[in-house]
């Protein structure tokens, strides 16, 4: 792998890991906020107004960060059914099309998300006392990461890197399920 590709792959790997950790931390914090809200509502009979919008905003962050990591790790939607019957060369083209679609979707997230941020930036979320634009920043951040990660996959594939080889060795999901069931019965 050329040095520039290797450096960018390491940087994007670090960014992906950071995104995954932030998403996980967001999930834990959101769970704690919801638990606090339930405790306050049913035990103290006084629910804080910031808990629900705060939890929803954290949920937006971990969903979009997790989705971006899913694109990098090839867990996004693709042409899986066709991949089982295609020759290896055709599989590469279908995976490239899938990455192009993910990239286009990421661009749409950034474009329309940015418009929503700009439209709502001068409003205030009363319960959190922050700009309403922060509701849509996770959409832009997730879209940016989806673009980066899908572009990385396309560049690596075009550079001849074997990013799909391990996927071609995996059995179809139905066969894998039958193999797993056979191991359980044995």
C-alpha positions in Angstrom: 0.0 0.0 0.0 1.4 3.4 -0.9 2.5 5.5 2.1 -0.1 8.2 1.6 -2.9 5.6 1.5 -1.5 3.9 4.6 -1.3 7.2 6.5 -4.9 8.1 5.6 -6.1 4.6 6.4 -4.5 4.9 9.8 -6.1 8.3 10.4 -9.5 7.2 9.3 -9.1 4.1 11.4 -8.4 6.3 14.4 -11.4 8.5 13.5 -13.6 5.5 13.2 -12.5 4.1 16.6 -13.0 7.5 18.2 -16.5 7.7 16.6 -17.4 4.3 17.9 -16.2 5.2 21.4 -18.1 8.5 21.4 -21.2 6.7 20.2 -20.9 4.1 23.0 -20.3 6.8 25.6 -23.3 8.7 24.3 -25.5 5.5 24.6 -24.3 5.1 28.2 -24.9 8.8 29.1 -28.3 8.7 27.4 -29.3 5.6 29.4 -28.3 7.4 32.6 -30.3 10.5 31.6 -33.4 8.4 30.9 -32.9 6.5 34.2 -32.6 9.8 36.0 -35.8 11.1 34.3 -37.7 8.0 35.3 -36.4 8.2 38.9 -37.4 11.9 39.1 -40.8 11.3 37.6 -41.9 8.3 39.6 -40.0 8.7 42.9 -39.6 12.5 43.2 -42.7 13.4 41.2 -40.7 16.2 39.5 -39.3 15.4 36.1 -36.5 17.8 34.8 -37.4 19.4 31.5 -34.0 18.9 30.0 -33.8 15.1 30.2 -36.0 14.1 27.2 -34.5 16.6 24.6 -31.0 15.9 26.0 -31.5 12.2 25.6 -32.9 12.6 22.1 -30.0 14.8 21.0 -27.5 12.2 22.4 -29.4 9.5 20.5 -28.9 11.4 17.3 -25.2 11.6 17.9 -24.7 7.9 18.6 -27.0 6.8 15.7 -25.2 8.9 13.1 -21.7 8.2 14.4 -22.5 4.5 14.5 -24.0 4.5 11.0 -20.8 6.1 9.7 -18.7 3.4 11.4 -21.0 0.9 9.9 -20.2 2.2 6.4 -16.4 1.9 7.1 -16.8 -1.6 8.4 -19.1 -2.6 5.5 -22.2 -3.1 7.6 -24.3 -0.8 5.5 -27.0 -1.9 3.1 -25.7 -3.4 -0.1 -26.4 -5.9 -2.8 -25.9 -9.0 -0.7 -28.4 -11.3 -2.5 -26.8 -10.6 -5.9 -23.3 -11.0 -4.4 -23.8 -14.8 -3.8 -24.4 -15.5 -7.5 -22.0 -13.0 -9.1 -18.4 -13.8 -10.1 -15.6 -12.0 -8.2 -15.3 -9.2 -10.8 -19.0 -8.4 -10.6 -19.0 -8.4 -6.9 -16.4 -5.7 -6.9 -18.5 -3.5 -9.2 -21.6 -4.1 -7.0 -19.7 -3.1 -3.9 -18.3 0.0 -5.6 -21.9 1.0 -6.6 -23.0 0.4 -3.0 -20.1 2.7 -1.8 -21.1 5.3 -4.3 -24.7 5.3 -3.1 -23.5 5.6 0.5 -21.2 8.5 -0.5 -24.1 10.2 -2.3 -26.4 9.7 0.7 -23.6 11.2 2.9 -23.5 14.2 0.7 -27.2 14.6 1.0 -27.0 14.4 4.8 -24.3 17.1 4.8 -26.1 19.4 2.3 -29.6 19.2 3.8 -28.4 18.9 7.3 -26.3 22.1 6.9 -29.4 23.9 5.6 -31.4 22.7 8.6 -28.6 23.9 10.9 -28.6 27.3 9.3 -32.4 27.6 9.4 -32.6 26.8 13.1 -29.4 28.3 14.4 -31.1 31.5 15.6 -33.7 29.6 17.6 -33.2 28.4 21.1 -34.2 25.0 22.6 -35.8 26.3 25.8 -35.2 23.2 27.9 -31.5 23.0 27.0 -30.9 26.7 26.5 -28.8 26.1 23.4 -29.2 26.9 19.7 -31.8 24.8 17.8 -29.2 24.2 15.2 -27.5 21.7 17.5 -30.4 19.3 16.8 -29.1 18.9 13.3 -25.3 19.0 13.8 -25.2 15.2 14.3 -26.7 14.8 10.8 -23.9 16.9 9.3 -21.2 15.2 11.3 -22.5 11.7 10.5 -22.9 12.6 6.8 -19.3 13.9 6.7 -18.0 10.7 8.2 -20.1 8.6 5.8 -18.5 10.5 2.9 -15.0 10.0 4.2 -15.4 6.3 5.0 -17.2 5.4 1.7 -14.6 7.5 -0.2 -11.9 5.6 1.6 -13.4 2.2 0.5 -13.6 3.4 -3.1 -10.1 4.6 -3.2 -8.7 1.5 -1.6 -10.6 -0.7 -4.0 -9.4 1.3 -7.0 -5.8 1.1 -5.7 -6.1 -2.7 -5.8 -6.2 -3.3 -2.0 -8.0 -6.5 -1.0 -10.7 -4.9 1.1 -13.4 -7.3 -0.2 -11.4 -10.6 -0.1 -12.6 -11.6 3.4 -16.2 -10.9 2.4 -15.9 -13.2 -0.6 -14.7 -16.0 1.6 -17.8 -15.8 3.9 -20.7 -18.2 3.3 -24.1 -16.7 2.6 -26.1 -15.9 5.7 -28.4 -18.8 5.3 -25.6 -21.3 5.0 -23.8 -19.7 7.9 -27.0 -20.1 10.0 -27.3 -23.8 9.0 -23.6 -24.4 9.9 -24.1 -22.7 13.2 -27.2 -24.8 13.9 -25.4 -28.0 12.9 -22.7 -27.1 15.4 -25.2 -26.6 18.2 -26.9 -29.9 17.5 -23.7 -31.9 17.4 
